[in-house]
């Protein structure tokens, strides 16, 4: 039997207690959920001076702080885009409904005006025929 060092004995003993399980995913170990949820470079406590200056400018402005809070609440850019798109869909729907109502009102008004003009044309035509067929006997004027 070959001679084992203390560290190799510990490895061999651990291997006996925990048998090696080989699966398809053992090629690359999967990171834990905590590691996945950390933002990039979160392990670096010191930031670049430009980043610190940018953060100070944003903290100094009330508008930018409010914008940051809204962005934090609304989520990332895709979420904000989705929200704005849904708002546009609903708004366009209501605009189209309003346009349809306005078009219906204009059509009803146009129909009424057409009927009134047809009646006026008929009355004028009748009066003209009477005038031409039966001229008045009395001359007009005081003369």
C-alpha positions as CSV (number, residue, x, y, z in Angstrom):
1,X,0.0,0.0,0.0
2,X,1.3,3.4,-0.8
3,X,2.0,6.0,1.7
4,X,-0.7,8.7,2.1
5,X,-0.1,12.2,3.3
6,X,-2.5,13.8,5.8
7,X,-4.2,15.9,3.1
8,X,-4.5,12.9,0.7
9,X,-6.0,10.8,3.6
10,X,-8.6,13.5,4.2
11,X,-9.5,13.6,0.6
12,X,-9.7,9.8,0.4
13,X,-11.8,9.7,3.6
14,X,-14.2,12.4,2.3
15,X,-14.5,10.5,-1.0
16,X,-15.5,7.4,0.9
17,X,-18.2,9.2,2.9
18,X,-19.6,11.2,0.0
19,X,-19.6,9.1,-3.1
20,X,-19.1,10.9,-6.4
21,X,-22.3,11.5,-8.3
22,X,-21.8,12.1,-12.0
23,X,-24.5,13.8,-13.9
24,X,-24.6,15.7,-17.1
25,X,-24.6,19.0,-15.2
26,X,-21.4,18.2,-13.3
27,X,-19.3,19.7,-16.1
28,X,-19.9,23.3,-15.0
29,X,-21.1,23.9,-11.4
30,X,-24.3,25.9,-11.2
31,X,-24.0,29.1,-9.1
32,X,-26.3,29.6,-6.2
33,X,-29.3,31.9,-6.4
34,X,-27.6,34.4,-4.2
35,X,-24.7,34.7,-6.6
36,X,-27.1,35.1,-9.5
37,X,-29.0,37.8,-7.8
38,X,-26.0,40.0,-7.0
39,X,-25.4,42.9,-9.4
40,X,-22.2,42.8,-11.4
41,X,-19.2,44.1,-9.5
42,X,-21.1,44.0,-6.2
43,X,-18.1,42.4,-4.6
44,X,-16.0,45.6,-5.2
45,X,-16.7,48.1,-2.5
46,X,-14.7,51.0,-4.1
47,X,-16.2,52.6,-7.2
48,X,-14.6,54.6,-9.9
49,X,-14.5,58.3,-9.2
50,X,-16.7,59.0,-12.3
51,X,-19.3,56.7,-10.9
52,X,-19.2,58.4,-7.5
53,X,-19.5,61.8,-9.1
54,X,-22.5,60.6,-11.2
55,X,-24.2,59.2,-8.1
56,X,-23.6,62.5,-6.2
57,X,-25.1,64.5,-9.1
58,X,-28.2,62.2,-9.1
59,X,-28.5,62.5,-5.4
60,X,-28.3,66.3,-5.5
61,X,-31.2,66.7,-7.9
62,X,-34.8,66.3,-6.7
63,X,-36.0,65.5,-10.2
64,X,-33.4,62.7,-10.7
65,X,-34.1,61.2,-7.3
66,X,-37.8,61.1,-8.1
67,X,-37.0,59.6,-11.5
68,X,-34.8,56.9,-9.8
69,X,-37.6,56.1,-7.4
70,X,-40.1,55.7,-10.2
71,X,-37.7,53.6,-12.1
72,X,-37.0,51.4,-9.1
73,X,-40.8,51.0,-8.5
74,X,-41.6,50.4,-12.2
75,X,-38.7,48.1,-12.7
76,X,-36.3,47.7,-15.6
77,X,-36.5,49.2,-19.1
78,X,-38.5,46.3,-20.6
79,X,-41.1,46.6,-17.8
80,X,-41.4,50.3,-18.3
81,X,-41.7,49.8,-22.1
82,X,-44.5,47.3,-21.5
83,X,-46.3,49.7,-19.2
84,X,-46.1,52.5,-21.7
85,X,-47.2,50.2,-24.6
86,X,-50.2,49.0,-22.6
87,X,-51.1,52.6,-21.8
88,X,-50.9,53.5,-25.5
89,X,-53.1,50.6,-26.4
90,X,-55.8,51.6,-24.0
91,X,-55.5,55.3,-25.0
92,X,-55.8,54.6,-28.7
93,X,-58.8,52.4,-28.0
94,X,-60.6,55.3,-26.2
95,X,-59.6,57.7,-28.9
96,X,-61.1,55.4,-31.6
97,X,-64.3,55.1,-29.6
98,X,-64.5,58.9,-29.4
99,X,-63.9,59.2,-33.1
100,X,-66.6,56.7,-33.9
101,X,-69.1,58.6,-31.7
102,X,-68.1,61.9,-33.4
103,X,-68.5,60.3,-36.9
104,X,-71.9,58.9,-36.0
105,X,-73.0,62.4,-34.8
106,X,-71.7,64.0,-38.0
107,X,-73.5,61.4,-40.1
108,X,-76.8,62.0,-38.3
109,X,-76.4,65.8,-38.8
110,X,-75.5,65.3,-42.5
111,X,-78.6,63.1,-43.0
112,X,-80.8,65.7,-41.3
113,X,-79.3,68.5,-43.4
114,X,-79.8,66.4,-46.6
115,X,-83.5,65.8,-45.8
116,X,-84.1,69.4,-45.1
117,X,-82.4,70.5,-48.3
118,X,-84.4,68.0,-50.3
119,X,-87.7,69.4,-48.8
120,X,-86.5,72.9,-49.6
121,X,-85.7,72.0,-53.2
122,X,-89.1,70.3,-53.6
123,X,-90.9,73.4,-52.2
124,X,-88.9,75.7,-54.4
125,X,-89.5,73.6,-57.5
126,X,-93.2,73.5,-56.8
127,X,-93.4,77.3,-56.4
128,X,-91.4,77.9,-59.6
129,X,-93.8,75.6,-61.6
130,X,-96.8,77.4,-60.2
131,X,-95.3,80.8,-61.1
132,X,-94.4,79.7,-64.6
133,X,-97.7,77.9,-65.3
134,X,-100.0,80.4,-63.6
135,X,-98.4,83.9,-63.9
136,X,-99.8,86.4,-61.5
137,X,-102.5,88.7,-62.9
138,X,-101.6,91.7,-60.9
139,X,-98.6,93.7,-61.8
140,X,-96.1,94.2,-59.1
141,X,-95.3,97.5,-57.6
142,X,-97.3,100.7,-57.0
143,X,-97.3,101.9,-60.6
